[in-house]
C-alpha cells in the first residue's frame, strides 16, 4: 500500500510494544522515518532494530 508517507517522519509513542509497535512497523514499511518512544530500554532497542531492518533510519 502506498500512503504517500515515504521520507516523512512519524513519532510513535508506545512504539516498543503492542499496537504502538505495529503502527511503527507499518510506518517503516511505507518508507517513513520512525521515531519511537516507550517504556523499557530493551524493548525499544528491539523495536528500533526491527524498524531498521524494514528500511527505517535509526535515530
Sine and cosine of phi, psi and omega as CSV:
sin_phi,cos_phi,sin_psi,cos_psi,sin_omega,cos_omega
0.00,0.00,0.68,-0.74,0.04,-1.00
-0.91,-0.41,0.95,-0.32,-0.02,-1.00
-0.99,-0.16,0.11,0.99,-0.01,-1.00
0.96,0.29,0.49,0.87,-0.06,-1.00
-0.97,-0.24,0.03,1.00,-0.03,-1.00
-0.85,0.52,0.73,-0.68,0.02,-1.00
0.93,0.37,0.14,0.99,0.15,-0.99
-1.00,0.09,0.17,-0.98,0.04,-1.00
-0.85,-0.52,0.73,-0.69,0.02,-1.00
-0.84,-0.54,0.66,-0.75,0.11,-0.99
-0.97,-0.25,0.85,-0.53,-0.01,-1.00
-0.89,-0.45,0.91,-0.42,0.08,-1.00
-0.99,0.10,0.54,-0.84,-0.07,-1.00
0.93,0.37,0.48,0.88,-0.12,-0.99
-0.99,0.15,0.06,1.00,-0.03,-1.00
-1.00,-0.06,-0.23,0.97,-0.06,-1.00
-0.50,-0.86,0.31,-0.95,0.18,-0.98
0.82,0.57,-0.69,-0.73,-0.07,-1.00
-0.89,0.45,-0.65,0.76,0.02,-1.00
-0.86,0.51,-0.66,0.75,0.03,-1.00
-0.91,0.41,-0.66,0.75,0.02,-1.00
-0.89,0.47,-0.62,0.78,0.04,-1.00
-0.92,0.40,-0.70,0.72,0.01,-1.00
-0.87,0.49,-0.67,0.74,0.02,-1.00
-0.90,0.43,-0.67,0.74,0.01,-1.00
-0.89,0.46,-0.67,0.74,0.06,-1.00
-0.88,0.47,-0.71,0.71,-0.01,-1.00
-0.87,0.49,-0.65,0.76,0.02,-1.00
-0.90,0.44,-0.44,0.90,0.03,-1.00
-0.99,0.11,-0.07,1.00,-0.01,-1.00
1.00,0.02,0.26,0.97,0.02,-1.00
-0.99,0.13,0.62,-0.79,0.16,-0.99
-0.97,0.24,0.83,-0.55,-0.11,-0.99
-0.92,-0.39,0.78,-0.62,0.12,-0.99
-0.94,-0.35,0.84,-0.55,-0.02,-1.00
-0.90,-0.43,0.51,-0.86,0.16,-0.99
-0.65,-0.76,0.41,-0.91,-0.03,-1.00
0.12,-0.99,-0.11,-0.99,-0.02,-1.00
-1.00,-0.08,0.62,-0.79,0.09,-1.00
1.00,-0.08,0.97,-0.24,-0.05,-1.00
-0.84,0.54,-0.71,0.71,-0.03,-1.00
-0.91,0.41,-0.68,0.73,0.01,-1.00
-0.89,0.46,-0.62,0.78,0.05,-1.00
-0.91,0.41,-0.66,0.75,0.04,-1.00
-0.87,0.49,-0.69,0.72,-0.01,-1.00
-0.90,0.43,-0.70,0.71,0.01,-1.00
-0.90,0.43,-0.66,0.75,0.02,-1.00
-0.89,0.45,-0.67,0.74,0.02,-1.00
-0.90,0.44,-0.65,0.76,0.02,-1.00
-0.90,0.45,-0.69,0.72,0.01,-1.00
-0.91,0.41,-0.59,0.81,0.02,-1.00
-0.90,0.43,-0.62,0.78,0.04,-1.00
-0.90,0.44,-0.47,0.88,0.00,-1.00
-1.00,0.07,0.06,1.00,0.06,-1.00
0.96,-0.29,-0.03,1.00,0.02,-1.00
-0.97,0.25,0.34,-0.94,0.05,-1.00
-1.00,0.03,0.48,-0.87,0.07,-1.00
-0.98,-0.20,0.86,-0.50,-0.01,-1.00
-0.99,-0.16,0.00,0.00,0.00,0.00
